[in-house]
Amino acid sequence: MPRLLARLRRLGRPTLATALAGLLLLAGGLVWFVPYLLRKQVWLAGVPDPPALFQVTEFPLAPHGEACLKDVTIDANARLARLALRPKPPNKLGPPVDLILRAGAYRGVMHVPGNYGGGLAELPVEPPPGRAAVGTACVVNVGSKPVLLDGTNETRTLSRSTTILEGKPVPGDIALTFIDNRPRRLIRKLGEVFAHASNLTDGLVPVWSIWILAVLVGVGVPAGVLGAFYRALREDEASGALPPARAGS
């Protein structure tokens, strides 16, 4: 034991402190980050038109009327479609509504039964799309009463979609979200996450470069922090602020 202590002291306090900090970072990653990678959870499959952050914009849809969102990305993993709708007036029950997705040869129809009080509706996407595509999402009021669709007219939440209400373009977006309700681990979705990140740049940043960047960040940032910590301790030791370790036995 005395020999081991003597060897550790010869390494110097900066080296020992940096090694201890590295072990703590590794332990923190194993305790927090690894379980997060391996835990199964439900994921968003896409938010073509996000909801409002502060002020909800209402889009009234008359009986047998139609409201469409053009240039909507329908992800291949979309299993549920989420939208918010409320009866008009609010003290009544809402009419039945259809959500129709179209993208090339793909067509999916979802139905909201009538007599609801309003709120979020999550509809199974049937059939699910075979691949991601850009298309149109239309909400059709198939009942005899008007309905209000929640959306946004906030600049920060507007998307590239165009809203067509009763055949006429209107400002703002109807909120629409797609969900993948199949619980999966994040580690198995990293490829999809990086592919989405590449799509946000229109392919300017390829997927392989995002993988390299992720590895560099995951390894380089902790290494840089530990290196800066070590250099600061060495400078303190050289200036006398940190007394050097004695060899001892």
GUDRENVO-771733 format. One record per atom (N, C-alpha, C, O): x, y, z; residue in one letter. Coordinates in pm, whole numbers, plus 50000, padded with zeros to 5 digits. Layout:
# GUDRENVO-771733
XYZA/...
//
This chain:
# GUDRENVO-771733
500824987850000M/500005000050000M/500855012750000M/500565021949923M/501915013550086P/502755025550082P/503395027649946P/503545039049902P/503785016549878R/504385017949745R/503385023449645R/503735031949562R/502155018649651L/501115023749561L/500875038549584L/500745046149489L/500805042649710L/500615056849740L/501775065149689L/501595076249639L/502985059649702A/504155066949654A/504105068749502A/504445079349451A/503675058249431R/503575059249284R/502505069349243R/502685076949148R/501405069249315L/500345078849282L/500795093149307L/500475102149230L/501555095249415R/502035108649444R/503015113549338R/503065125449306R/503795104049283R/504755108049180R/504055112749053R/504615120348975R/502825108249032L/502075112748914L/501765127648922L/501645134148818L/501635132949040G/501325147149056G/499835149349078G/498985141949028G/499555159949154R/498155163049183R/497345166649059R/496195162249049R/497875174248964P/497075177048843P/496655164548769P/495515163448725P/497565154948755T/497245142548685T/496195134548760T/495245129448701T/496395133348893L/495435125648972L/494055132148973L/493045125248959L/494025145448988A/492735152348990A/492025151048855A/490815149348849A/492805152048745T/492205150748612T/491695136648589T/490635134748530T/492465126648635A/492015112748620A/490725110448700A/489815103648652A/490645116048820L/489435114648901L/488245121448832L/487135116048831L/488465133348776A/487395140448705A/486925132248584A/485735131648554A/487885126048514G/487525117648400G/486685105748441G/485735102048372G/487035099548554L/486245088248605L/484835092648643L/483865085348621L/484725104648701L/483405109748738L/482555112348613L/481365109348612L/483175118148508L/482445120348383L/481985107148323L/480855105948277L/482875097148323L/482515084048268L/481385077848348L/480435072348292L/481485078648482A/480425073048566A/479105080148542A/478055073748537A/479145093548527G/477915100948500G/477295096948368G/476075095848358G/478135094648265G/477615090148136G/476975076548145G/475925074048085G/477615067348222L/477055053848237L/475745054048314L/474835046348284L/475665062848413V/474465063148498V/473315070348430V/472165066048442V/473605081348358W/472535089548302W/472325087248152W/471205084548110W/473385088248072F/473195088547928F/472925074747869F/472065073347782F/473655064547915V/473455051147859V/472025046147881V/471425041047787V/471455047348003P/470045043248019P/469095051047928P/468105045547880P/469405063947905Y/468545071847815Y/468615066347673Y/467605066147603Y/469795061847630L/469925056047497L/469165042947485L/468655039647378L/469095035447594L/468535021847589L/467075021247631L/466435010847613L/466515032147689R/465135031847735R/464165032847618R/464325041447531R/463175024147615K/462165024647510K/461185035947536K/460735037847649K/460865043547433Q/459915054547446Q/459245057347312Q/459705052947207Q/458155064747319V/457405068647199V/457995081647145V/458365090547222V/458085082747011W/458775093946950W/457855101446854W/456915095846798W/458155114146837L/457505121846731L/458015116946597L/459215114946579L/457125115146503A/457515111346367A/457595123446276A/458015122346161A/457205134946326G/457265147246245G/456255157446294G/455165153946340G/456645170046284V/455745181046320V/455685190446200V/456345200846200V/454905186846098P/454855195445980P/454305209346008P/454695219045943P/453405210346107D/452815223346142D/452665223846294D/451695218746348D/453615230046363P/453585230046509P/452455238346565P/451955247446498P/452035235346688P/450985243346753P/451535256846797P/452745259046801P/450635265846829A/451035279246874A/451735278447009A/451435269747091A/452665287447029L/453355288247157L/452555296347259L/452505292747376L/451945307147214F/451275316247307F/449805318647271F/448935317047356F/449535322347147Q/448185326147106Q/447665316547000Q/448185316046888Q/446635308747035V/446045299246940V/445215306746837V/444425315546872V/445385303146711T/444555308546602T/443505298146566T/443825286546544T/442245302346561E/441155293246529E/440805294046380E/440685304846323E/440645282246321F/440245281346182F/438845275146178F/438715263046199F/437795283046152P/436435277646151P/436185269746022P/436525274045912P/435595258146038L/435285249545925L/433775246945924L/433235240946016L/433125251545818A/431665250345807A/431265235845779A/432105227745741A/429985232545799P/429515219045765P/429865215445620P/429605223245528P/430435203645603H/430855198345472H/431965206845408H/432225205745289H/432625215145490G/433745223045441G/435045215245451G/435115204645512G/436085220945388E/437385214145382E/438505224245406E/438485235245351E/439475220345488A/440665228245512A/441875219545483A/441995208545538A/442775224345398C/443915216245355C/445235223145386C/445345235445380C/446225215045420L/447605219545435L/448425213745321L/448515201545305L/449015222545240K/449825218045128K/451285217445169K/451715224545260K/452055208845099D/453485207145125D/453755202245267D/454595207645338D/453025191945306V/453185185645437V/454065173145420V/453805164845333V/455085171945502T/455925159945500T/455285149045585T/455075150745705T/454975137845522I/454385126345590I/455485115945606I/455915109745509I/455935114045729D/457075105245755D/456665090545746D/455515087045772D/457615082045708A/457325067845696A/456985061445830A/456325051045834A/457425067745941N/457145062246073N/455875067946136N/455595065146253N/455125075846062A/453895081746116A/452865070746142A/452445063846049A/452465069246267R/451455059346304R/450215065946364R/449125060246359R/450375077946420L/449265085646472L/449355099846419L/450445105346405L/448195105746390A/448105119846352A/447375127146464A/446315122846508A/447955138246509R/447375145746620R/446955159646572R/447755166746511R/445725163346600L/445245176846574L/444255180746682L/443705172146751L/444045193646698A/443145198646802A/441915204846736A/442045212946644A/440745201046782L/439495206246726L/438465207646836L/438465200246935L/437585217346816R/436575220446917R/435265224046849R/435255229546739R/434155220746913P/432855224246854P/432635239346857P/433235246546937P/431775243946770K/431385257946765K/429865258646757K/429275253646661K/429195264846858P/429735271146979P/430285260947078P/429975249047068P/431105265547176P/431815256347264P/430925248047356P/431365237747407P/429685252247379N/428825244647470N/428065233547397N/427195227147456N/428395231147271K/427775220347194K/428755208747178K/429895209547225K/428315198147113L/429185186747083L/429645187646938L/428915191946850L/430895183446916G/431515185046784G/430995175446680G/430525164546714G/431075179146551P/430615170646442P/431705160646401P/432875162546436P/431355150146330P/432365140846279P/433275147646177P/432835156146099P/434535143846179V/435555150046094V/436435139146035V/436755129346102V/436835140945909D/437795132045845D/439115139145823D/439135151045790D/440205132045843L/441535136945806L/442045128245692L/442155116145706L/442345134645580I/442745127345459I/444175131545423I/444455143345406I/445065121545413L/446455123945375L/446665118945232L/446245107945197L/447305127145151R/447605123445012R/449045127044981R/449505138045012R/449755117744918A/451125120244873A/451435110544760A/451715098844785A/451385115344636G/451565106444522G/450475096044517G/449285099244515G/450885083144514A/449905072344511A/449365069044649A/448435061044662A/449935074944751Y/449495071844888Y/448245079744924Y/448115091444889Y/447325073144995R/446125079745047R/445725073045178R/445505060945183R/445645080945283G/445225075845413G/444045083845464G/444025096145454G/443055077145519V/441845083645569V/441645080145715V/441635068345752V/441495090345800M/441235088645942M/439925095545977M/439565105645915M/439215090146074H/437875095346106H/437785098646255H/438195090846340H/437235110546284V/436935114546421V/435415113746438V/434695121446376V/434925104646521P/433475103946542P/432945116846605P/433695124046671P/431685119546585G/431065131546641G/430795130446790G/431125120446854G/430185141046843N/429765141646983N/430945142347081N/430915136047186N/431975150047047Y/433105152147137Y/433035166347194Y/432395175247136Y/433695168247307G/433685181347370G/434815190447326G/434805202247358G/435785185047255G/436905193047207G/438205189147274G/438205183647385G/439315191847208G/440635188647261G/441485182047155G/441215183147036G/442535175147200L/443445168347108L/442855155047063L/442325147347144L/442935152546934A/442515139746879A/443745132846819A/444475138746740A/443965120246858E/445055112246802E/444435100946719E/443745092346772E/444705101246591L/444055092246497L/445065082546438L/446135086846394L/444755069546435P/445655060046370P/445795063046221P/444795064646151P/447025063946174V/447275066346032V/447085053145959V/447895044045974V/446015052045881E/445685039645812E/445445042245664E/444575050145627E/446235035345580P/447415027345616P/448605036445641P/448605047745593P/449615031845716P/450805040145733P/451545041445601P/451505032245519P/452225052645578P/452925054345450P/454115044845439P/454765041745539P/454365040345320G/455495031245298G/456835038345302G/457855032245332G/456835051245271R/458075059145273R/457705073745295R/456555077645275R/458665081545335A/458415095745358A/458105102745226A/458735099945124A/457145111845230A/456755118945108A/456145132345147A/455665134245259A/456185141545053V/455565154745073V/454215154645003V/454125151444884V/453175158145076G/451835157645019G/450905167845081G/451315178845116G/449645163945093T/448585172845142T/447815166145254T/447515154245248T/447495173845357A/446635169145466A/445385177545468A/445455189745483A/444225171245453C/442955178445448C/442035173845561C/441885161945587C/441435183645628V/440425181045730V/439065184245670V/438825195345624V/438195174345670V/436865175845610V/435815174545719V/435775164645792V/434965184545729N/433845184145823N/432705176645756N/432035181945668N/432495164145798V/431455155945735V/430145156645813V/429215149145784V/430055165745910G/428845167245989G/428015179045946G/428285185245843G/427015182046024S/426085192945993S/426285205046085S/425455214246084S/427365205246164K/427655216346253K/429065221546224K/429915213946177K/429325234146251P/430685239546231P/431645234346338P/431225229946446P/432935234846306V/433975230446399V/435145240146390V/435375246246285V/435885241646498L/437055250346502L/438305241746507L/438405232446588L/439265244746419L/440555237946418L/441595247246479L/441705258846441L/442365242146574D/443405250246638D/444645250946548D/445025241246483D/445255262646547G/446455264546468G/447255276346519G/447145280046636G/448055282046433T/448925293046473T/449085303046360T/449035299746242T/449295315446401N/449655326046307N/450895333346358N/451215344446314N/451605326746454E/452825332446509E/453985330146413E/454165319046362E/454755340246389T/455855339246293T/456825328046329T/457315321046241T/457105326346459R/458105316646501R/457635302246486R/458465293046488R/456335299946470T/455835286246458T/455255283246319T/454775272146296T/455295292746228L/454785290146094L/455755281146018L/456965282146036L/455225272545933S/456035263345854S/455915266945707S/455335277245670S/456475258245622R/456415260645478R/455045257245419R/454765260445303R/454185250645499S/452865246645448S/451995258645416S/452125269345477S/451115256745322T/450105266745286T/448745261645328T/448375250245297T/447985269845399T/446645265845445T/445595270645345T/445515282545312T/444785261245298I/443695264245205I/442385261345279I/442085249845310I/441625271845306L/440365270445379L/439215273545285L/439115284645232L/438355263645264E/437205265245173E/437665270045035E/437025278344972E/438805264444990G/439305267444856G/440115280144843G/440555283444733G/440335287544952K/441075300144946K/442265299845042K/442115295145155K/443425304645000P/444575305345090P/444305315145205P/443745325945184P/444685311145324V/444515319745442V/445845320045518V/446615310545511V/446115330845591P/447335331445670P/447285322045789P/446225319745846P/448445316645825G/448515307845940G/448535293145901G/448355289545785G/448755284646001D/448825270145981D/447905263046080D/447795267146195D/447255252646034I/446525243646123I/447525234146186I/448325227946116I/447485232946319A/448465224746389A/448275209946357A/447165204746365A/449385203246320L/449335189046285L/450655182646326L/451725187646294L/450565171346397T/451745164146443T/451575149346412T/450485143846426T/452665142846371F/452675128446351F/453505121746460F/454555126846499F/453005110446509I/453645103346620I/453915088946579I/453085082446515I/455085083946618D/455395069746604D/455125063246739D/455915064846832D/454025056046751N/453625050646882N/454235037046912N/453815030147005N/455235033046834R/455945020546861R/457135023646951R/458085030146906R/457115019147078P/458235022347168P/459555016947112P/459675005047081P/460535025847101R/461855021847050R/462945029047127R/462705039547188R/464135023347124R/465275029147192R/465915039947104R/465955038846982R/466425050347171L/467065061247098L/468265056247018L/468525061246908L/468995046547072I/470185041847003I/469835035746868I/470675035446778I/468605030846854R/468175025246726R/467595035846633R/467325033046516R/467395047846685K/466835058546604K/467865068946564K/467535078646496K/469115067046606L/470115077246576L/470255079746427L/470415091146383L/470175069046348G/470275070646203G/469145079346149G/469375087946064G/467915077146199E/466785085446155E/466945099846201E/466655109246126E/467415101646327V/467595115146379V/468605122846294V/468375134446260V/469715116446261F/470735123146181F/470255125446037F/470625135345974F/469425116245986A/468865118245852A/467935130345850A/467945138045754A/467125132145956H/466255143845965H/467095156645974H/466755166745913H/468175156046051A/469055167746062A/469645171345926A/469765183145893A/470005161245848S/470535163845714S/469465169745624S/469745178545542S/468225164945639N/467125170345557N/466875185045585N/466485192545495N/467085189145711L/466885203245746L/467845212345670L/467575224245654L/468965206745625T/469935214645547T/469775212045397T/470625216045317T/468665205345359D/468435201545219D/469585193245164D/469925194245046D/470185184945250G/471255176145207G/472615182845198G/473595176345161G/472675195745232L/473965202645226L/474975196345322L/476155195245291L/474475192345440V/475315185045536V/474915170345528V/473845166745577V/475745161645469P/475355147545453P/475315140145586P/475885144745686P/474635128845586V/474435121245710V/475775116545767V/475975116945888V/476695112045680W/477965106745730W/478765117345805W/479465114245901W/478645129945760S/479375140545829S/478765143545966S/479465147646058S/477435141445980I/476795143346109I/477235132546206I/477435135146325I/477395120146156W/477925109446241W/479325113146292W/479615111546411W/480185117946202I/481545121746242I/481495133046344I/482225132846443I/480645142946318L/480515154246411L/480035149546548L/480525154346651L/479075140146551A/478555135146679A/479655128046758A/479755129846879A/480475120046689V/481575113146757V/482595123246809V/483075122146922V/482925133146726L/483895143246768L/483385151046889L/484145153946981L/482095154446888V/481535161747002V/481495152847126V/481865157247236V/481055140347109G/480945131347223G/482285128247288G/482355126347409G/483345127747208V/484675124847262V/485465137647285V/486145139047387V/485375146947190G/486215158847196G/485845168447307G/486725174247370G/484535170347333V/484125179947437V/484605175447575V/485205183547646V/484355162847617P/484885158747748P/486415159347753P/486995163547853P/487075155247642A/488525155747641A/489035170047652A/490025172647720A/488355179347586G/488745193347594G/488555198947734G/489395206647782G/487465195247799V/487215199947936V/488285194548031V/488815201948114V/488595181648018L/489615175848105L/490985181848077L/491765184148170L/491285184547949G/492565190647916G/492705204647975G/493755208148027G/491625212547967A/491655226048024A/491785225348176A/492485233548237A/491115215648238F/491195213748383F/492635210348424F/493155215648521F/493255201348347Y/494625197348377Y/495595209148362Y/496455211148448Y/495465216748254R/496355228148234R/496195238648344R/497175244548388R/494945240948388A/494725250648496A/495385246148625A/495955254348697A/495335233048656L/495985228048777L/497495229048766L/498175232348864L/498045226248647R/499485227348628R/499945241748645R/500985244348706R/499175251148593E/499545265348608E/499465269648754E/500315277148801E/498455264848826D/498345268048968D/499525262149045D/500065268449136D/499915250049008E/501035243749076E/502335251249048E/503165253049137E/502505255448922A/503725262748886A/503805276348953A/504885281148985A/502635282748974S/502625296049037S/502685295349188S/502795305649254S/502605283449244G/502635281849388G/501275281849453G/501185279849574G/500215283949377A/498865283849434A/498465269749478A/497655267949569A/499045259649410L/498785245849444L/500105239449484L/500955237449397L/500315236149611P/501585230449653P/501825217049587P/500905208949578P/503055214349541P/503335201649474P/503255190049571P/503475191549691P/502925178349517A/502835166349600A/504235161549637A/505155162749556A/504395156249758R/505655150949805R/505675135749785R/504655129049803R/506825130649748A/506915116349714A/506585107849836A/505725099149826A/507205109949945G/506875102550067G/506955087550048G/507145083049935G/506815079850149S/506795065250140S/505655059750223S/505465047550228S/
//
